[in-house]
């Protein structure tokens, strides 16, 4: 009988040991599962943030492009109104046209802008009335008398001053 009780005790001990091992394995599996779940949630959270960032970036780019498309001059090489038709460098952003002064902003290099406007003005007849010098466009009866380029960091401001009158009248008014 002693052998039976020992065998029963050994079986009980083996069963207890097996149960403990199973509990340990279950705990390890649960820990690993929780860890995977947390990592998966982190990955999902990172993806959400990335998608939000990409969506905001795309929206900003679309808005920026719409602003540029709506601008009078950005994708055009001339600025035209009832009073003036002037060639301007491509990618120049229109700011205003008030008091016979056109103001544009651009990222173009100053040297390029000087060469561009020098070449452009040379296509018009040059008039001088005393110290006042201007270039006259017969097709629009407009005199361009000053083009200045101001450098503000990487952004350059282009100011084009003009008068909408006949060349002879301009000289008569100055004298």
C-alpha positions as CSV (number, residue, x, y, z in Angstrom):
1,X,0.0,0.0,0.0
2,X,2.8,2.3,0.6
3,X,3.8,2.1,-3.0
4,X,0.3,3.1,-4.1
5,X,0.3,6.2,-1.9
6,X,3.7,7.2,-3.2
7,X,2.6,6.7,-6.8
8,X,-0.5,8.7,-6.1
9,X,1.6,11.4,-4.4
10,X,4.1,11.4,-7.3
11,X,1.2,11.7,-9.8
12,X,-0.3,14.6,-7.8
13,X,3.1,16.3,-7.7
14,X,3.6,15.8,-11.4
15,X,0.1,17.1,-12.1
16,X,0.9,20.1,-9.8
17,X,4.2,20.7,-11.6
18,X,2.5,20.4,-15.0
19,X,-0.2,22.9,-13.9
20,X,2.5,25.3,-12.6
21,X,4.3,25.0,-15.9
22,X,1.1,25.6,-17.8
23,X,0.3,28.6,-15.7
24,X,3.8,30.0,-16.3
25,X,3.5,29.4,-20.1
26,X,0.0,31.1,-20.0
27,X,1.5,34.0,-18.1
28,X,4.3,34.3,-20.6
29,X,1.9,34.0,-23.5
30,X,-0.4,36.6,-22.0
31,X,2.6,38.9,-21.4
32,X,3.8,38.4,-24.9
33,X,0.3,39.0,-26.3
34,X,-0.1,42.2,-24.2
35,X,3.3,43.3,-25.4
36,X,2.3,42.7,-29.0
37,X,-1.0,44.4,-28.5
38,X,0.8,47.5,-27.0
39,X,3.3,47.5,-29.8
40,X,0.5,47.2,-32.4
41,X,-1.4,50.0,-30.7
42,X,1.8,52.1,-30.8
43,X,2.3,51.4,-34.5
44,X,-1.4,52.3,-35.1
45,X,-0.9,55.5,-33.2
46,X,2.2,56.4,-35.1
47,X,0.5,55.6,-38.4
48,X,-2.5,57.9,-37.4
49,X,-0.1,60.7,-36.6
50,X,1.7,60.2,-39.9
51,X,-1.5,60.2,-41.8
52,X,-2.6,63.4,-40.0
53,X,0.7,65.0,-40.8
54,X,0.5,64.0,-44.4
55,X,-3.1,65.2,-44.8
56,X,-2.2,68.6,-43.2
57,X,0.8,68.9,-45.4
58,X,-1.2,68.1,-48.6
59,X,-3.9,70.6,-47.5
60,X,-1.3,73.3,-47.0
61,X,0.3,72.6,-50.4
62,X,-3.1,72.7,-52.1
63,X,-4.0,76.0,-50.4
64,X,-0.6,77.4,-51.3
65,X,-1.0,76.4,-55.0
66,X,-4.5,77.8,-55.1
67,X,-3.1,81.1,-53.8
68,X,-0.4,81.1,-56.5
69,X,-2.9,80.1,-59.2
70,X,-5.2,82.9,-58.2
71,X,-2.4,85.5,-58.2
72,X,-2.4,87.7,-61.2
73,X,1.2,87.2,-62.2
74,X,2.8,84.1,-60.6
75,X,2.5,81.7,-63.6
76,X,2.5,84.5,-66.2
77,X,5.2,86.5,-67.9
78,X,3.3,89.8,-68.2
79,X,1.1,92.0,-66.1
80,X,-1.7,93.7,-68.1
81,X,-4.4,96.3,-67.1
82,X,-6.2,99.0,-69.0
83,X,-3.2,101.3,-68.4
84,X,-0.1,99.1,-68.7
85,X,1.1,95.9,-70.3
86,X,4.5,95.1,-68.8
87,X,6.6,91.9,-69.1
88,X,7.7,90.5,-65.7
89,X,9.8,87.5,-64.7
90,X,8.0,84.3,-64.4
91,X,7.3,83.3,-60.7
92,X,6.8,86.8,-59.5
93,X,4.0,87.2,-56.9
94,X,1.8,90.2,-57.5
95,X,1.3,92.4,-54.4
96,X,-0.4,95.6,-55.5
97,X,-0.9,98.2,-58.3
98,X,-1.6,101.6,-56.7
99,X,-0.6,105.1,-57.5
100,X,1.1,104.1,-60.8
101,X,3.3,101.7,-59.0
102,X,3.3,97.9,-59.4
103,X,4.8,95.9,-56.6
104,X,5.9,92.3,-57.0
105,X,7.8,89.8,-54.8
106,X,10.0,87.1,-56.1
107,X,12.7,84.6,-55.1
108,X,14.7,85.2,-58.3
109,X,18.3,86.5,-58.1
110,X,18.9,90.2,-58.2
111,X,21.4,89.9,-61.1
112,X,18.8,88.0,-63.1
113,X,16.2,90.6,-62.4
114,X,18.5,93.5,-63.4
115,X,19.4,91.8,-66.7
116,X,15.8,90.9,-67.4
117,X,14.5,94.4,-67.0
118,X,17.5,96.0,-68.7
119,X,16.8,93.8,-71.7
120,X,13.0,94.5,-71.5
121,X,13.4,98.2,-71.3
122,X,15.9,98.3,-74.2
123,X,13.0,97.2,-76.5
124,X,11.3,100.6,-76.0
125,X,12.4,104.0,-77.1
126,X,14.2,106.0,-74.5
127,X,13.1,109.6,-73.8
128,X,14.8,112.1,-71.6
129,X,13.4,115.4,-70.4
130,X,16.2,117.1,-68.5
131,X,17.2,114.7,-65.7
132,X,14.0,112.6,-66.1
133,X,14.5,109.5,-68.2
134,X,11.7,107.1,-69.2
135,X,11.0,104.3,-71.6
136,X,7.8,104.7,-73.6
137,X,5.4,101.9,-74.8
138,X,3.5,103.3,-77.8
139,X,1.0,100.5,-77.7
140,X,-0.4,101.4,-74.3
141,X,0.7,105.1,-74.0
142,X,2.7,104.2,-70.9
143,X,6.0,105.5,-69.7
144,X,8.1,103.3,-67.4
145,X,10.4,105.6,-65.5
146,X,11.8,103.5,-62.7
147,X,12.2,99.8,-61.9
148,X,13.8,99.2,-58.5
149,X,14.8,95.9,-56.9
150,X,15.0,95.7,-53.2
151,X,16.6,92.7,-51.5
152,X,15.0,91.6,-48.2
153,X,16.8,88.4,-47.4
154,X,16.0,85.8,-50.1
155,X,12.8,87.7,-51.2
156,X,13.2,90.5,-53.6
157,X,10.7,93.3,-54.0
158,X,10.3,94.7,-57.6
159,X,8.7,98.1,-57.9
160,X,7.8,99.3,-61.4
161,X,6.8,103.0,-61.6
162,X,4.9,104.2,-64.6
163,X,2.9,107.1,-66.0
164,X,-0.1,106.6,-68.4
165,X,0.2,109.5,-70.7
166,X,1.6,110.5,-74.1
167,X,5.4,111.0,-74.2
168,X,5.1,114.6,-75.4
169,X,2.7,115.5,-72.6
170,X,5.0,114.0,-70.0
171,X,7.9,116.1,-71.1
172,X,5.7,119.2,-71.3
173,X,4.5,118.7,-67.8
174,X,8.0,118.4,-66.5
175,X,9.3,121.5,-68.2
